[in-house]
């Protein structure tokens, strides 16, 4: 950066990440991909990626979801719930992610594509039990669960869901979610 010995500042990049929920065999699940590239090659991550020049974040979310999982949704099916830009969240440099959530009934089939080796639906308890989840995606999922359903997920281990008294399922039924594990 010049004469004061400071490091050159890197331009902040922007990404969009999607937390897509469904229910499988009575278990609230989320769509994840296995990363095909570094950083975090082989780790589970949310579908998402960089916002291209001239592209809106919601359009990047829809595009990346289709490219990485084969699921095609309209932008109206996704809801923005947060922005994540903590320094160090991405080892490639400063990255701010706009996060979206949505729900699809019936766990439609998915297939990995683009920079995802595979895509899969995974139960929330299983996701929260995995040791390495890419970037800060576990935190993003935790926030999405609270924003969409009003449930507080554990901050460490356990895999249990604490209910805020809101409906226990996306469709208003009862699944005993507090007992998932």
C-alpha positions in Angstrom: 0.0 0.0 0.0 2.9 2.3 -0.1 5.5 3.9 2.1 4.1 2.9 5.5 4.9 -0.8 5.1 1.2 -1.8 5.1 0.0 -4.7 3.0 -1.8 -3.9 -0.2 -5.6 -4.0 0.3 -7.5 -6.7 -1.6 -10.8 -5.8 -3.2 -13.7 -7.4 -1.5 -15.5 -10.1 -3.6 -19.1 -10.9 -3.3 -20.8 -14.3 -3.2 -24.3 -15.7 -2.7 -25.1 -18.8 -0.7 -28.3 -20.8 -0.5 -29.7 -22.7 2.5 -32.4 -24.8 0.9 -34.5 -26.9 3.3 -36.7 -30.0 2.8 -38.1 -32.8 4.9 -36.9 -36.4 4.4 -38.4 -39.2 6.4 -39.6 -36.7 9.0 -36.2 -35.0 9.4 -35.6 -31.4 8.4 -32.8 -31.5 5.9 -30.6 -29.0 4.1 -29.0 -29.2 0.6 -25.2 -29.3 0.6 -22.5 -29.8 -2.0 -19.1 -31.5 -1.7 -16.5 -28.9 -2.9 -14.5 -30.0 -5.9 -12.0 -27.1 -5.5 -9.8 -25.5 -2.9 -10.2 -24.0 -0.4 -12.0 -26.8 1.5 -11.8 -29.4 -1.3 -13.9 -32.4 -0.3 -15.7 -30.5 2.5 -19.5 -30.0 2.6 -20.7 -26.5 1.8 -23.8 -24.6 0.8 -24.6 -24.2 -2.8 -23.3 -20.8 -3.9 -20.5 -18.9 -5.5 -19.2 -15.6 -6.8 -21.5 -12.9 -8.0 -20.5 -12.0 -11.6 -20.0 -8.5 -12.8 -23.4 -6.9 -13.5 -25.2 -9.7 -11.7 -27.5 -9.3 -8.7 -26.8 -11.4 -5.7 -30.2 -13.2 -5.9 -29.5 -14.0 -9.6 -26.1 -15.5 -8.6 -27.9 -17.6 -5.9 -30.4 -19.0 -8.4 -27.6 -19.6 -11.0 -25.2 -21.3 -8.6 -28.0 -23.5 -7.1 -28.8 -24.8 -10.6 -25.2 -25.2 -11.6 -24.1 -27.0 -8.5 -27.2 -29.1 -7.7 -29.5 -29.2 -10.8 -32.3 -27.5 -8.8 -33.9 -24.7 -10.7 -35.9 -22.2 -8.7 -37.3 -18.8 -9.4 -35.8 -15.9 -7.4 -39.2 -15.4 -5.7 -38.7 -18.8 -3.9 -35.6 -17.6 -2.1 -35.5 -15.1 0.8 -32.5 -13.0 1.8 -31.8 -13.3 5.5 -28.2 -12.2 6.1 -24.8 -10.9 4.9 -21.6 -12.5 6.1 -18.3 -10.7 5.9 -16.2 -11.5 9.0 -12.6 -11.0 8.1 -10.9 -14.4 7.6 -14.1 -16.3 6.7 -12.6 -17.1 3.3 -8.9 -17.9 3.0 -8.9 -16.4 -0.5 -9.3 -12.9 0.9 -12.1 -10.5 1.8 -15.5 -12.0 0.7 -18.9 -10.9 1.7 -21.7 -13.4 1.1 -25.4 -12.6 0.8 -27.4 -15.6 2.2 -30.8 -16.8 1.1 -33.1 -19.5 2.4 -36.0 -21.5 0.9 -38.0 -24.6 1.3 -38.8 -27.4 -1.2 -41.2 -30.1 -0.2 -40.5 -33.7 -1.1 -36.6 -33.7 -1.3 -36.3 -33.5 -5.1 -33.3 -35.4 -6.5 -30.1 -33.5 -6.9 -26.9 -34.0 -8.8 -23.5 -32.3 -8.3 -22.2 -30.1 -11.1 -19.8 -27.2 -11.9 -17.4 -26.9 -9.0 -19.4 -29.4 -6.8 -18.3 -33.1 -6.9 -21.7 -34.1 -5.6 -24.9 -32.7 -4.0 -27.0 -34.2 -1.3 -29.8 -33.6 1.2 -28.4 -34.0 4.8 -30.4 -34.0 8.0 -29.6 -31.0 10.3 -28.4 -33.2 13.2 -26.0 -34.9 10.8 -24.7 -31.6 9.4 -24.1 -30.2 12.9 -22.2 -33.3 13.9 -19.7 -33.1 11.0 -16.3 -31.8 12.1 -15.5 -29.7 9.0 -18.0 -27.6 7.1 -16.6 -25.2 4.6 -16.2 -21.5 5.4 -18.8 -20.3 7.9 -21.6 -22.2 6.4 -22.6 -24.0 9.6 -23.2 -20.6 11.1 -25.2 -19.5 8.1 -27.4 -22.7 8.3 -27.9 -22.0 12.1 -29.0 -18.5 11.3 -31.3 -19.7 8.5 -33.0 -22.2 10.8 -33.7 -19.5 13.3 -35.0 -17.0 10.7 -37.2 -19.5 8.9 -38.5 -21.7 11.8 -37.6 -19.8 15.0 -35.5 -22.7 16.3 -32.2 -22.2 18.0 -29.6 -24.7 16.9 -26.8 -25.8 19.2 -23.6 -23.9 18.9 -21.5 -27.0 19.5 -22.3 -30.7 19.0 -25.4 -32.4 20.2 -27.5 -32.1 17.1 -30.6 -31.2 19.1 -33.0 -28.5 18.0 -34.5 -26.2 20.6 -38.0 -24.9 19.7 -39.0 -21.3 20.3 -42.7 -22.4 20.4 -43.1 -21.9 16.6 -44.5 -24.7 14.5 -42.2 -27.7 14.4 -42.3 -28.2 10.7 -42.4 -26.2 7.5 -45.8 -27.4 6.7 -47.3 -26.7 10.1 -47.4 -30.3 11.3 -45.7 -31.8 14.2 -42.6 -33.9 14.0 -41.0 -33.9 17.4 -38.1 -31.8 16.0 -36.6 -31.3 19.5 -35.9 -35.1 19.5 -34.0 -35.2 16.2 -30.6 -36.8 16.5 
